[in-house]
Amino acid sequence: MNAEEVPEESPHTDDEERWLWKNGLVDRTKSQIEVLTKKIELFNCKIGKIGSRSGYLKDMLDLNTELTGYFSSVTDNDNVNARDLFDFLTLCFCEYDHFFRNNQEQIFLKKEEKNILLPIAYDIVFNDIKSILDFITNNTINYS
């Protein structure tokens, strides 16, 4: 094979292309999202059962609806744009954190919110969302 027959890699690879995952990474991410979606739906049911009319729980339901809507669109596609997912989850992580900091006193005053809702929310944020963020970080580190 001579030099003319060796295909050259394009120096201008589409930046978006390297953030689109295919194969097992997509499957793993989608399964993590499915687990997270189920936990968010459970969380929403628990909020409904407690029946609190507090504004901050309505805000939490709105954020959860935004999350599940986004996840639905992600899992319907064959590819996952890891950068978009990472950015969205980072924003959600920060919104949850901000939400808890601003409403911590009110949450701790109500036994059901403190003992039932808070552990579920903590699990969603610090286990599920964080593990997806870590998975994306660990599997895209070589793309920089």
Summary of the structure (lengths in Angstrom):
residues: 144
radius of gyration: 19.7
end to end distance: 31.9
largest distance: 76.1
contacts: 375
relative contact order: 0.15
helix: 80%
strand: 3%
